């Protein structure tokens, strides 16, 4: 962790960062550590090697019940999570990327759900998150046809925030993460909560939640620190309280 950013890295390039029980368990542990670290305001999920993640192990159709839920652990983080997609994100690997809040991709990256064509079923929440992000028709294309989506098209669809040249991905991710880390940690958490919970609420209830979270934020020391910094014309020092 450095400068308010917790960096999680899938580090099994030889396997294509496939999500076996051990790697999923490591994701659960790393997510818990990032959540509990008050100094970590933003989380970045990156990967080593040519692939972000090729999904489950080759012979695995579905995780065993005993396997840790690494995808759910990433999705459950209350802090903003950025996925740095430098290569292919396939199947459960794509599900893992979608469990993050923001996705930045290299122009060489490709996103796809080949499961149905391989007589398997897509999982990891991907069939639920995709239509919420890009709409039913486009989600159907990816799920049913297994269309391989280049990063530039994914950016045009809104599935990734930006697709940048491979040489610029690391710096773009770092700049985005540090820009987020400069913001008030409570404001980041509550903003994320408002958007995530909106998916399950009627509009009127969501608007009430938005107002309630605003009122909650006004009672915090971070709000006072922000106002004092503005009046003093200096950068705010947020304490997460």
Biotite code that builds the C-alpha atoms (Angstrom):
import biotite.structure as struc

atoms = struc.array([
    struc.Atom([0.000, 0.000, 0.000], chain_id="A", res_id=1, res_name="UNK", atom_name="CA", element="C"),
    struc.Atom([1.351, 3.435, -0.887], chain_id="A", res_id=2, res_name="UNK", atom_name="CA", element="C"),
    struc.Atom([-0.102, 6.931, -0.852], chain_id="A", res_id=3, res_name="UNK", atom_name="CA", element="C"),
    struc.Atom([-3.549, 5.720, 0.149], chain_id="A", res_id=4, res_name="UNK", atom_name="CA", element="C"),
    struc.Atom([-3.769, 3.091, -2.582], chain_id="A", res_id=5, res_name="UNK", atom_name="CA", element="C"),
    struc.Atom([-3.826, -0.659, -1.887], chain_id="A", res_id=6, res_name="UNK", atom_name="CA", element="C"),
    struc.Atom([-2.449, -2.629, -4.835], chain_id="A", res_id=7, res_name="UNK", atom_name="CA", element="C"),
    struc.Atom([-3.674, -6.188, -5.346], chain_id="A", res_id=8, res_name="UNK", atom_name="CA", element="C"),
    struc.Atom([-1.998, -8.162, -8.137], chain_id="A", res_id=9, res_name="UNK", atom_name="CA", element="C"),
    struc.Atom([-2.928, -11.464, -9.741], chain_id="A", res_id=10, res_name="UNK", atom_name="CA", element="C"),
    struc.Atom([0.567, -12.921, -9.999], chain_id="A", res_id=11, res_name="UNK", atom_name="CA", element="C"),
    struc.Atom([0.260, -16.267, -11.774], chain_id="A", res_id=12, res_name="UNK", atom_name="CA", element="C"),
    struc.Atom([1.057, -15.329, -15.365], chain_id="A", res_id=13, res_name="UNK", atom_name="CA", element="C"),
    struc.Atom([2.058, -18.890, -16.235], chain_id="A", res_id=14, res_name="UNK", atom_name="CA", element="C"),
    struc.Atom([-1.519, -20.063, -15.686], chain_id="A", res_id=15, res_name="UNK", atom_name="CA", element="C"),
    struc.Atom([-3.111, -16.999, -17.255], chain_id="A", res_id=16, res_name="UNK", atom_name="CA", element="C"),
    struc.Atom([-4.073, -15.954, -13.714], chain_id="A", res_id=17, res_name="UNK", atom_name="CA", element="C"),
    struc.Atom([-6.790, -18.580, -13.673], chain_id="A", res_id=18, res_name="UNK", atom_name="CA", element="C"),
    struc.Atom([-9.008, -18.410, -10.608], chain_id="A", res_id=19, res_name="UNK", atom_name="CA", element="C"),
    struc.Atom([-8.416, -21.623, -8.710], chain_id="A", res_id=20, res_name="UNK", atom_name="CA", element="C"),
    struc.Atom([-9.208, -22.141, -5.033], chain_id="A", res_id=21, res_name="UNK", atom_name="CA", element="C"),
    struc.Atom([-5.845, -20.814, -3.874], chain_id="A", res_id=22, res_name="UNK", atom_name="CA", element="C"),
    struc.Atom([-5.986, -17.616, -5.918], chain_id="A", res_id=23, res_name="UNK", atom_name="CA", element="C"),
    struc.Atom([-9.610, -16.981, -4.935], chain_id="A", res_id=24, res_name="UNK", atom_name="CA", element="C"),
    struc.Atom([-8.641, -17.471, -1.305], chain_id="A", res_id=25, res_name="UNK", atom_name="CA", element="C"),
    struc.Atom([-5.786, -14.996, -1.696], chain_id="A", res_id=26, res_name="UNK", atom_name="CA", element="C"),
    struc.Atom([-8.260, -12.480, -3.134], chain_id="A", res_id=27, res_name="UNK", atom_name="CA", element="C"),
    struc.Atom([-10.507, -12.916, -0.092], chain_id="A", res_id=28, res_name="UNK", atom_name="CA", element="C"),
    struc.Atom([-7.587, -12.348, 2.283], chain_id="A", res_id=29, res_name="UNK", atom_name="CA", element="C"),
    struc.Atom([-6.215, -9.375, 0.356], chain_id="A", res_id=30, res_name="UNK", atom_name="CA", element="C"),
    struc.Atom([-9.657, -7.780, 0.117], chain_id="A", res_id=31, res_name="UNK", atom_name="CA", element="C"),
    struc.Atom([-10.167, -8.137, 3.865], chain_id="A", res_id=32, res_name="UNK", atom_name="CA", element="C"),
    struc.Atom([-6.755, -6.596, 4.540], chain_id="A", res_id=33, res_name="UNK", atom_name="CA", element="C"),
    struc.Atom([-7.504, -3.641, 2.243], chain_id="A", res_id=34, res_name="UNK", atom_name="CA", element="C"),
    struc.Atom([-10.919, -3.122, 3.829], chain_id="A", res_id=35, res_name="UNK", atom_name="CA", element="C"),
    struc.Atom([-9.478, -3.127, 7.351], chain_id="A", res_id=36, res_name="UNK", atom_name="CA", element="C"),
    struc.Atom([-6.561, -0.806, 6.533], chain_id="A", res_id=37, res_name="UNK", atom_name="CA", element="C"),
    struc.Atom([-7.651, 2.736, 7.390], chain_id="A", res_id=38, res_name="UNK", atom_name="CA", element="C"),
    struc.Atom([-4.783, 4.079, 5.311], chain_id="A", res_id=39, res_name="UNK", atom_name="CA", element="C"),
    struc.Atom([-6.114, 2.450, 2.140], chain_id="A", res_id=40, res_name="UNK", atom_name="CA", element="C"),
    struc.Atom([-8.659, 4.716, 0.480], chain_id="A", res_id=41, res_name="UNK", atom_name="CA", element="C"),
    struc.Atom([-8.643, 3.123, -2.972], chain_id="A", res_id=42, res_name="UNK", atom_name="CA", element="C"),
    struc.Atom([-7.932, -0.412, -4.184], chain_id="A", res_id=43, res_name="UNK", atom_name="CA", element="C"),
    struc.Atom([-6.349, -1.320, -7.519], chain_id="A", res_id=44, res_name="UNK", atom_name="CA", element="C"),
    struc.Atom([-6.679, -4.862, -8.880], chain_id="A", res_id=45, res_name="UNK", atom_name="CA", element="C"),
    struc.Atom([-4.011, -5.534, -11.497], chain_id="A", res_id=46, res_name="UNK", atom_name="CA", element="C"),
    struc.Atom([-2.403, -8.615, -13.040], chain_id="A", res_id=47, res_name="UNK", atom_name="CA", element="C"),
    struc.Atom([0.954, -9.815, -14.327], chain_id="A", res_id=48, res_name="UNK", atom_name="CA", element="C"),
    struc.Atom([1.534, -11.438, -17.668], chain_id="A", res_id=49, res_name="UNK", atom_name="CA", element="C"),
    struc.Atom([-0.262, -11.269, -21.007], chain_id="A", res_id=50, res_name="UNK", atom_name="CA", element="C"),
    struc.Atom([-3.725, -12.033, -19.541], chain_id="A", res_id=51, res_name="UNK", atom_name="CA", element="C"),
    struc.Atom([-5.695, -10.273, -16.825], chain_id="A", res_id=52, res_name="UNK", atom_name="CA", element="C"),
    struc.Atom([-7.416, -13.590, -16.080], chain_id="A", res_id=53, res_name="UNK", atom_name="CA", element="C"),
    struc.Atom([-8.495, -16.449, -18.311], chain_id="A", res_id=54, res_name="UNK", atom_name="CA", element="C"),
    struc.Atom([-11.188, -17.474, -15.831], chain_id="A", res_id=55, res_name="UNK", atom_name="CA", element="C"),
    struc.Atom([-11.491, -20.786, -14.015], chain_id="A", res_id=56, res_name="UNK", atom_name="CA", element="C"),
    struc.Atom([-8.984, -23.627, -14.405], chain_id="A", res_id=57, res_name="UNK", atom_name="CA", element="C"),
    struc.Atom([-9.363, -25.452, -17.712], chain_id="A", res_id=58, res_name="UNK", atom_name="CA", element="C"),
    struc.Atom([-11.068, -28.564, -16.342], chain_id="A", res_id=59, res_name="UNK", atom_name="CA", element="C"),
    struc.Atom([-13.319, -26.651, -13.929], chain_id="A", res_id=60, res_name="UNK", atom_name="CA", element="C"),
    struc.Atom([-16.896, -25.916, -14.985], chain_id="A", res_id=61, res_name="UNK", atom_name="CA", element="C"),
    struc.Atom([-17.890, -24.240, -11.711], chain_id="A", res_id=62, res_name="UNK", atom_name="CA", element="C"),
    struc.Atom([-16.050, -23.558, -8.430], chain_id="A", res_id=63, res_name="UNK", atom_name="CA", element="C"),
    struc.Atom([-16.451, -26.181, -5.738], chain_id="A", res_id=64, res_name="UNK", atom_name="CA", element="C"),
    struc.Atom([-18.670, -25.178, -2.816], chain_id="A", res_id=65, res_name="UNK", atom_name="CA", element="C"),
    struc.Atom([-15.614, -25.164, -0.577], chain_id="A", res_id=66, res_name="UNK", atom_name="CA", element="C"),
    struc.Atom([-13.785, -22.592, -2.714], chain_id="A", res_id=67, res_name="UNK", atom_name="CA", element="C"),
    struc.Atom([-13.551, -19.054, -1.302], chain_id="A", res_id=68, res_name="UNK", atom_name="CA", element="C"),
    struc.Atom([-15.626, -16.394, -3.064], chain_id="A", res_id=69, res_name="UNK", atom_name="CA", element="C"),
    struc.Atom([-12.866, -14.103, -4.260], chain_id="A", res_id=70, res_name="UNK", atom_name="CA", element="C"),
    struc.Atom([-15.103, -12.313, -6.745], chain_id="A", res_id=71, res_name="UNK", atom_name="CA", element="C"),
    struc.Atom([-17.669, -11.588, -4.047], chain_id="A", res_id=72, res_name="UNK", atom_name="CA", element="C"),
    struc.Atom([-14.933, -10.340, -1.722], chain_id="A", res_id=73, res_name="UNK", atom_name="CA", element="C"),
    struc.Atom([-13.788, -7.778, -4.291], chain_id="A", res_id=74, res_name="UNK", atom_name="CA", element="C"),
    struc.Atom([-17.388, -6.735, -5.001], chain_id="A", res_id=75, res_name="UNK", atom_name="CA", element="C"),
    struc.Atom([-18.013, -6.347, -1.271], chain_id="A", res_id=76, res_name="UNK", atom_name="CA", element="C"),
    struc.Atom([-15.269, -3.785, -0.675], chain_id="A", res_id=77, res_name="UNK", atom_name="CA", element="C"),
    struc.Atom([-16.692, -0.471, 0.506], chain_id="A", res_id=78, res_name="UNK", atom_name="CA", element="C"),
    struc.Atom([-13.731, 1.422, -0.968], chain_id="A", res_id=79, res_name="UNK", atom_name="CA", element="C"),
    struc.Atom([-13.518, 2.243, -4.684], chain_id="A", res_id=80, res_name="UNK", atom_name="CA", element="C"),
    struc.Atom([-11.865, -0.541, -6.687], chain_id="A", res_id=81, res_name="UNK", atom_name="CA", element="C"),
    struc.Atom([-10.124, -0.023, -10.029], chain_id="A", res_id=82, res_name="UNK", atom_name="CA", element="C"),
    struc.Atom([-9.439, -2.954, -12.353], chain_id="A", res_id=83, res_name="UNK", atom_name="CA", element="C"),
    struc.Atom([-6.324, -2.537, -14.498], chain_id="A", res_id=84, res_name="UNK", atom_name="CA", element="C"),
    struc.Atom([-7.016, -4.835, -17.463], chain_id="A", res_id=85, res_name="UNK", atom_name="CA", element="C"),
    struc.Atom([-3.803, -5.247, -19.404], chain_id="A", res_id=86, res_name="UNK", atom_name="CA", element="C"),
    struc.Atom([-4.833, -8.358, -21.340], chain_id="A", res_id=87, res_name="UNK", atom_name="CA", element="C"),
    struc.Atom([-7.613, -10.861, -21.896], chain_id="A", res_id=88, res_name="UNK", atom_name="CA", element="C"),
    struc.Atom([-10.382, -11.005, -19.292], chain_id="A", res_id=89, res_name="UNK", atom_name="CA", element="C"),
    struc.Atom([-12.382, -14.116, -20.072], chain_id="A", res_id=90, res_name="UNK", atom_name="CA", element="C"),
    struc.Atom([-15.251, -15.871, -18.288], chain_id="A", res_id=91, res_name="UNK", atom_name="CA", element="C"),
    struc.Atom([-14.816, -15.604, -14.542], chain_id="A", res_id=92, res_name="UNK", atom_name="CA", element="C"),
    struc.Atom([-11.876, -13.295, -15.239], chain_id="A", res_id=93, res_name="UNK", atom_name="CA", element="C"),
    struc.Atom([-14.336, -10.849, -16.790], chain_id="A", res_id=94, res_name="UNK", atom_name="CA", element="C"),
    struc.Atom([-16.674, -11.426, -13.838], chain_id="A", res_id=95, res_name="UNK", atom_name="CA", element="C"),
    struc.Atom([-13.829, -10.382, -11.540], chain_id="A", res_id=96, res_name="UNK", atom_name="CA", element="C"),
    struc.Atom([-13.233, -7.203, -13.533], chain_id="A", res_id=97, res_name="UNK", atom_name="CA", element="C"),
    struc.Atom([-16.945, -6.377, -13.411], chain_id="A", res_id=98, res_name="UNK", atom_name="CA", element="C"),
    struc.Atom([-16.898, -6.767, -9.621], chain_id="A", res_id=99, res_name="UNK", atom_name="CA", element="C"),
    struc.Atom([-14.685, -3.663, -9.561], chain_id="A", res_id=100, res_name="UNK", atom_name="CA", element="C"),
    struc.Atom([-16.091, -0.130, -9.699], chain_id="A", res_id=101, res_name="UNK", atom_name="CA", element="C"),
    struc.Atom([-13.938, 1.319, -12.462], chain_id="A", res_id=102, res_name="UNK", atom_name="CA", element="C"),
    struc.Atom([-12.170, -0.492, -15.277], chain_id="A", res_id=103, res_name="UNK", atom_name="CA", element="C"),
    struc.Atom([-9.196, 0.857, -17.207], chain_id="A", res_id=104, res_name="UNK", atom_name="CA", element="C"),
    struc.Atom([-7.945, -1.275, -20.071], chain_id="A", res_id=105, res_name="UNK", atom_name="CA", element="C"),
    struc.Atom([-5.078, -1.533, -22.491], chain_id="A", res_id=106, res_name="UNK", atom_name="CA", element="C"),
    struc.Atom([-6.097, -1.262, -26.132], chain_id="A", res_id=107, res_name="UNK", atom_name="CA", element="C"),
    struc.Atom([-4.706, -4.778, -26.560], chain_id="A", res_id=108, res_name="UNK", atom_name="CA", element="C"),
    struc.Atom([-7.128, -6.213, -23.996], chain_id="A", res_id=109, res_name="UNK", atom_name="CA", element="C"),
    struc.Atom([-10.135, -8.275, -24.997], chain_id="A", res_id=110, res_name="UNK", atom_name="CA", element="C"),
    struc.Atom([-13.219, -9.168, -22.961], chain_id="A", res_id=111, res_name="UNK", atom_name="CA", element="C"),
    struc.Atom([-15.299, -12.268, -23.636], chain_id="A", res_id=112, res_name="UNK", atom_name="CA", element="C"),
    struc.Atom([-17.617, -14.919, -22.209], chain_id="A", res_id=113, res_name="UNK", atom_name="CA", element="C"),
    struc.Atom([-16.850, -18.148, -24.072], chain_id="A", res_id=114, res_name="UNK", atom_name="CA", element="C"),
    struc.Atom([-18.649, -20.400, -21.567], chain_id="A", res_id=115, res_name="UNK", atom_name="CA", element="C"),
    struc.Atom([-21.774, -21.360, -23.529], chain_id="A", res_id=116, res_name="UNK", atom_name="CA", element="C"),
    struc.Atom([-19.704, -22.216, -26.586], chain_id="A", res_id=117, res_name="UNK", atom_name="CA", element="C"),
    struc.Atom([-17.646, -24.529, -24.396], chain_id="A", res_id=118, res_name="UNK", atom_name="CA", element="C"),
    struc.Atom([-20.771, -26.160, -22.918], chain_id="A", res_id=119, res_name="UNK", atom_name="CA", element="C"),
    struc.Atom([-20.286, -24.421, -19.611], chain_id="A", res_id=120, res_name="UNK", atom_name="CA", element="C"),
    struc.Atom([-22.325, -21.727, -17.879], chain_id="A", res_id=121, res_name="UNK", atom_name="CA", element="C"),
    struc.Atom([-21.048, -18.191, -17.186], chain_id="A", res_id=122, res_name="UNK", atom_name="CA", element="C"),
    struc.Atom([-20.799, -17.340, -13.497], chain_id="A", res_id=123, res_name="UNK", atom_name="CA", element="C"),
    struc.Atom([-19.279, -15.033, -10.944], chain_id="A", res_id=124, res_name="UNK", atom_name="CA", element="C"),
    struc.Atom([-22.254, -12.687, -11.226], chain_id="A", res_id=125, res_name="UNK", atom_name="CA", element="C"),
    struc.Atom([-21.360, -11.776, -14.800], chain_id="A", res_id=126, res_name="UNK", atom_name="CA", element="C"),
    struc.Atom([-24.857, -12.420, -16.209], chain_id="A", res_id=127, res_name="UNK", atom_name="CA", element="C"),
    struc.Atom([-26.295, -10.070, -13.569], chain_id="A", res_id=128, res_name="UNK", atom_name="CA", element="C"),
    struc.Atom([-23.777, -7.241, -13.707], chain_id="A", res_id=129, res_name="UNK", atom_name="CA", element="C"),
    struc.Atom([-23.453, -7.044, -17.488], chain_id="A", res_id=130, res_name="UNK", atom_name="CA", element="C"),
    struc.Atom([-27.027, -5.993, -18.332], chain_id="A", res_id=131, res_name="UNK", atom_name="CA", element="C"),
    struc.Atom([-26.966, -3.456, -15.507], chain_id="A", res_id=132, res_name="UNK", atom_name="CA", element="C"),
    struc.Atom([-23.872, -1.897, -17.070], chain_id="A", res_id=133, res_name="UNK", atom_name="CA", element="C"),
    struc.Atom([-24.446, -2.098, -20.813], chain_id="A", res_id=134, res_name="UNK", atom_name="CA", element="C"),
    struc.Atom([-28.096, -3.063, -21.283], chain_id="A", res_id=135, res_name="UNK", atom_name="CA", element="C"),
    struc.Atom([-29.848, -6.310, -22.130], chain_id="A", res_id=136, res_name="UNK", atom_name="CA", element="C"),
    struc.Atom([-29.185, -6.451, -25.887], chain_id="A", res_id=137, res_name="UNK", atom_name="CA", element="C"),
    struc.Atom([-25.431, -6.033, -25.618], chain_id="A", res_id=138, res_name="UNK", atom_name="CA", element="C"),
    struc.Atom([-25.257, -8.378, -22.644], chain_id="A", res_id=139, res_name="UNK", atom_name="CA", element="C"),
    struc.Atom([-27.112, -11.015, -24.687], chain_id="A", res_id=140, res_name="UNK", atom_name="CA", element="C"),
    struc.Atom([-24.555, -10.654, -27.462], chain_id="A", res_id=141, res_name="UNK", atom_name="CA", element="C"),
    struc.Atom([-21.688, -11.330, -25.101], chain_id="A", res_id=142, res_name="UNK", atom_name="CA", element="C"),
    struc.Atom([-23.376, -14.136, -23.167], chain_id="A", res_id=143, res_name="UNK", atom_name="CA", element="C"),
    struc.Atom([-25.143, -16.005, -25.976], chain_id="A", res_id=144, res_name="UNK", atom_name="CA", element="C"),
    struc.Atom([-22.803, -15.410, -28.906], chain_id="A", res_id=145, res_name="UNK", atom_name="CA", element="C"),
    struc.Atom([-19.550, -15.269, -26.968], chain_id="A", res_id=146, res_name="UNK", atom_name="CA", element="C"),
    struc.Atom([-18.538, -12.158, -28.905], chain_id="A", res_id=147, res_name="UNK", atom_name="CA", element="C"),
    struc.Atom([-14.969, -11.090, -28.220], chain_id="A", res_id=148, res_name="UNK", atom_name="CA", element="C"),
    struc.Atom([-15.069, -7.439, -27.254], chain_id="A", res_id=149, res_name="UNK", atom_name="CA", element="C"),
    struc.Atom([-11.952, -5.348, -27.988], chain_id="A", res_id=150, res_name="UNK", atom_name="CA", element="C"),
    struc.Atom([-11.098, -2.777, -25.347], chain_id="A", res_id=151, res_name="UNK", atom_name="CA", element="C"),
    struc.Atom([-11.916, 0.161, -27.611], chain_id="A", res_id=152, res_name="UNK", atom_name="CA", element="C"),
    struc.Atom([-15.417, -1.202, -28.204], chain_id="A", res_id=153, res_name="UNK", atom_name="CA", element="C"),
    struc.Atom([-15.777, -1.920, -24.487], chain_id="A", res_id=154, res_name="UNK", atom_name="CA", element="C"),
    struc.Atom([-14.949, 1.742, -23.835], chain_id="A", res_id=155, res_name="UNK", atom_name="CA", element="C"),
    struc.Atom([-17.518, 2.870, -26.408], chain_id="A", res_id=156, res_name="UNK", atom_name="CA", element="C"),
    struc.Atom([-20.109, 0.666, -24.683], chain_id="A", res_id=157, res_name="UNK", atom_name="CA", element="C"),
    struc.Atom([-19.204, 2.052, -21.262], chain_id="A", res_id=158, res_name="UNK", atom_name="CA", element="C"),
    struc.Atom([-17.966, -1.289, -19.971], chain_id="A", res_id=159, res_name="UNK", atom_name="CA", element="C"),
    struc.Atom([-14.521, 0.175, -19.329], chain_id="A", res_id=160, res_name="UNK", atom_name="CA", element="C"),
    struc.Atom([-13.885, 3.806, -18.439], chain_id="A", res_id=161, res_name="UNK", atom_name="CA", element="C"),
    struc.Atom([-11.008, 4.186, -20.882], chain_id="A", res_id=162, res_name="UNK", atom_name="CA", element="C"),
    struc.Atom([-8.857, 2.150, -23.259], chain_id="A", res_id=163, res_name="UNK", atom_name="CA", element="C"),
    struc.Atom([-5.302, 3.448, -23.477], chain_id="A", res_id=164, res_name="UNK", atom_name="CA", element="C"),
    struc.Atom([-2.085, 2.380, -25.187], chain_id="A", res_id=165, res_name="UNK", atom_name="CA", element="C"),
    struc.Atom([-0.332, -0.457, -23.321], chain_id="A", res_id=166, res_name="UNK", atom_name="CA", element="C"),
    struc.Atom([2.590, 1.810, -22.435], chain_id="A", res_id=167, res_name="UNK", atom_name="CA", element="C"),
    struc.Atom([0.187, 4.275, -20.782], chain_id="A", res_id=168, res_name="UNK", atom_name="CA", element="C"),
    struc.Atom([-1.960, 1.856, -18.788], chain_id="A", res_id=169, res_name="UNK", atom_name="CA", element="C"),
    struc.Atom([0.150, 1.771, -15.614], chain_id="A", res_id=170, res_name="UNK", atom_name="CA", element="C"),
    struc.Atom([0.473, 5.549, -15.438], chain_id="A", res_id=171, res_name="UNK", atom_name="CA", element="C"),
    struc.Atom([-3.227, 6.077, -16.207], chain_id="A", res_id=172, res_name="UNK", atom_name="CA", element="C"),
    struc.Atom([-4.233, 3.650, -13.453], chain_id="A", res_id=173, res_name="UNK", atom_name="CA", element="C"),
    struc.Atom([-1.850, 5.280, -10.990], chain_id="A", res_id=174, res_name="UNK", atom_name="CA", element="C"),
    struc.Atom([-3.065, 8.792, -11.827], chain_id="A", res_id=175, res_name="UNK", atom_name="CA", element="C"),
    struc.Atom([-6.703, 7.734, -11.456], chain_id="A", res_id=176, res_name="UNK", atom_name="CA", element="C"),
    struc.Atom([-6.058, 5.921, -8.176], chain_id="A", res_id=177, res_name="UNK", atom_name="CA", element="C"),
    struc.Atom([-4.155, 8.829, -6.658], chain_id="A", res_id=178, res_name="UNK", atom_name="CA", element="C"),
    struc.Atom([-6.796, 11.311, -7.800], chain_id="A", res_id=179, res_name="UNK", atom_name="CA", element="C"),
    struc.Atom([-9.394, 9.241, -5.952], chain_id="A", res_id=180, res_name="UNK", atom_name="CA", element="C"),
    struc.Atom([-7.167, 8.861, -2.898], chain_id="A", res_id=181, res_name="UNK", atom_name="CA", element="C"),
    struc.Atom([-7.016, 12.649, -2.540], chain_id="A", res_id=182, res_name="UNK", atom_name="CA", element="C"),
    struc.Atom([-10.772, 12.793, -2.001], chain_id="A", res_id=183, res_name="UNK", atom_name="CA", element="C"),
    struc.Atom([-12.455, 12.343, 1.340], chain_id="A", res_id=184, res_name="UNK", atom_name="CA", element="C"),
    struc.Atom([-12.586, 8.605, 2.150], chain_id="A", res_id=185, res_name="UNK", atom_name="CA", element="C"),
    struc.Atom([-16.049, 8.843, 3.703], chain_id="A", res_id=186, res_name="UNK", atom_name="CA", element="C"),
    struc.Atom([-17.393, 10.720, 0.697], chain_id="A", res_id=187, res_name="UNK", atom_name="CA", element="C"),
    struc.Atom([-15.952, 8.031, -1.595], chain_id="A", res_id=188, res_name="UNK", atom_name="CA", element="C"),
    struc.Atom([-17.537, 5.237, 0.409], chain_id="A", res_id=189, res_name="UNK", atom_name="CA", element="C"),
    struc.Atom([-20.925, 6.887, 0.650], chain_id="A", res_id=190, res_name="UNK", atom_name="CA", element="C"),
    struc.Atom([-20.903, 7.813, -3.028], chain_id="A", res_id=191, res_name="UNK", atom_name="CA", element="C"),
    struc.Atom([-20.158, 4.206, -3.938], chain_id="A", res_id=192, res_name="UNK", atom_name="CA", element="C"),
    struc.Atom([-22.860, 2.979, -1.564], chain_id="A", res_id=193, res_name="UNK", atom_name="CA", element="C"),
    struc.Atom([-25.444, 5.296, -3.124], chain_id="A", res_id=194, res_name="UNK", atom_name="CA", element="C"),
    struc.Atom([-24.742, 4.007, -6.638], chain_id="A", res_id=195, res_name="UNK", atom_name="CA", element="C"),
    struc.Atom([-24.512, 0.320, -5.701], chain_id="A", res_id=196, res_name="UNK", atom_name="CA", element="C"),
    struc.Atom([-27.709, 0.341, -3.636], chain_id="A", res_id=197, res_name="UNK", atom_name="CA", element="C"),
    struc.Atom([-29.553, 2.224, -6.366], chain_id="A", res_id=198, res_name="UNK", atom_name="CA", element="C"),
    struc.Atom([-29.565, -0.970, -8.421], chain_id="A", res_id=199, res_name="UNK", atom_name="CA", element="C"),
    struc.Atom([-31.927, -2.603, -5.934], chain_id="A", res_id=200, res_name="UNK", atom_name="CA", element="C"),
    struc.Atom([-34.138, 0.347, -4.973], chain_id="A", res_id=201, res_name="UNK", atom_name="CA", element="C"),
    struc.Atom([-37.165, 2.035, -6.541], chain_id="A", res_id=202, res_name="UNK", atom_name="CA", element="C"),
    struc.Atom([-36.338, 5.556, -7.694], chain_id="A", res_id=203, res_name="UNK", atom_name="CA", element="C"),
    struc.Atom([-38.115, 7.307, -4.810], chain_id="A", res_id=204, res_name="UNK", atom_name="CA", element="C"),
    struc.Atom([-36.331, 5.151, -2.226], chain_id="A", res_id=205, res_name="UNK", atom_name="CA", element="C"),
    struc.Atom([-33.005, 5.751, -3.945], chain_id="A", res_id=206, res_name="UNK", atom_name="CA", element="C"),
    struc.Atom([-33.505, 9.514, -3.828], chain_id="A", res_id=207, res_name="UNK", atom_name="CA", element="C"),
    struc.Atom([-34.295, 9.287, -0.116], chain_id="A", res_id=208, res_name="UNK", atom_name="CA", element="C"),
    struc.Atom([-31.128, 7.248, 0.395], chain_id="A", res_id=209, res_name="UNK", atom_name="CA", element="C"),
    struc.Atom([-29.120, 9.870, -1.482], chain_id="A", res_id=210, res_name="UNK", atom_name="CA", element="C"),
    struc.Atom([-30.482, 12.588, 0.824], chain_id="A", res_id=211, res_name="UNK", atom_name="CA", element="C"),
    struc.Atom([-29.858, 10.513, 3.946], chain_id="A", res_id=212, res_name="UNK", atom_name="CA", element="C"),
    struc.Atom([-26.247, 9.860, 2.953], chain_id="A", res_id=213, res_name="UNK", atom_name="CA", element="C"),
    struc.Atom([-25.767, 13.564, 2.262], chain_id="A", res_id=214, res_name="UNK", atom_name="CA", element="C"),
    struc.Atom([-27.066, 14.425, 5.738], chain_id="A", res_id=215, res_name="UNK", atom_name="CA", element="C"),
    struc.Atom([-24.800, 11.782, 7.251], chain_id="A", res_id=216, res_name="UNK", atom_name="CA", element="C"),
    struc.Atom([-21.769, 13.210, 5.484], chain_id="A", res_id=217, res_name="UNK", atom_name="CA", element="C"),
    struc.Atom([-22.522, 16.687, 6.863], chain_id="A", res_id=218, res_name="UNK", atom_name="CA", element="C"),
    struc.Atom([-22.005, 15.414, 10.415], chain_id="A", res_id=219, res_name="UNK", atom_name="CA", element="C"),
    struc.Atom([-18.453, 14.185, 9.829], chain_id="A", res_id=220, res_name="UNK", atom_name="CA", element="C"),
    struc.Atom([-15.094, 15.672, 10.774], chain_id="A", res_id=221, res_name="UNK", atom_name="CA", element="C"),
    struc.Atom([-14.011, 15.239, 7.148], chain_id="A", res_id=222, res_name="UNK", atom_name="CA", element="C"),
    struc.Atom([-16.652, 17.737, 6.031], chain_id="A", res_id=223, res_name="UNK", atom_name="CA", element="C"),
    struc.Atom([-15.348, 20.283, 8.519], chain_id="A", res_id=224, res_name="UNK", atom_name="CA", element="C"),
    struc.Atom([-11.786, 19.589, 7.389], chain_id="A", res_id=225, res_name="UNK", atom_name="CA", element="C"),
    struc.Atom([-12.807, 20.178, 3.783], chain_id="A", res_id=226, res_name="UNK", atom_name="CA", element="C"),
    struc.Atom([-14.460, 23.506, 4.578], chain_id="A", res_id=227, res_name="UNK", atom_name="CA", element="C"),
    struc.Atom([-11.492, 24.673, 6.666], chain_id="A", res_id=228, res_name="UNK", atom_name="CA", element="C"),
    struc.Atom([-9.062, 23.730, 3.913], chain_id="A", res_id=229, res_name="UNK", atom_name="CA", element="C"),
    struc.Atom([-11.146, 25.573, 1.329], chain_id="A", res_id=230, res_name="UNK", atom_name="CA", element="C"),
    struc.Atom([-11.256, 28.721, 3.427], chain_id="A", res_id=231, res_name="UNK", atom_name="CA", element="C"),
    struc.Atom([-7.518, 28.486, 4.138], chain_id="A", res_id=232, res_name="UNK", atom_name="CA", element="C"),
    struc.Atom([-6.783, 27.769, 0.463], chain_id="A", res_id=233, res_name="UNK", atom_name="CA", element="C"),
    struc.Atom([-4.848, 24.603, 1.190], chain_id="A", res_id=234, res_name="UNK", atom_name="CA", element="C"),
    struc.Atom([-5.266, 20.920, 0.432], chain_id="A", res_id=235, res_name="UNK", atom_name="CA", element="C"),
    struc.Atom([-7.597, 19.174, 2.886], chain_id="A", res_id=236, res_name="UNK", atom_name="CA", element="C"),
    struc.Atom([-6.315, 16.564, 5.292], chain_id="A", res_id=237, res_name="UNK", atom_name="CA", element="C"),
    struc.Atom([-9.035, 13.951, 5.630], chain_id="A", res_id=238, res_name="UNK", atom_name="CA", element="C"),
    struc.Atom([-9.033, 11.517, 8.515], chain_id="A", res_id=239, res_name="UNK", atom_name="CA", element="C"),
    struc.Atom([-11.894, 9.283, 7.461], chain_id="A", res_id=240, res_name="UNK", atom_name="CA", element="C"),
    struc.Atom([-14.104, 10.382, 10.357], chain_id="A", res_id=241, res_name="UNK", atom_name="CA", element="C"),
])
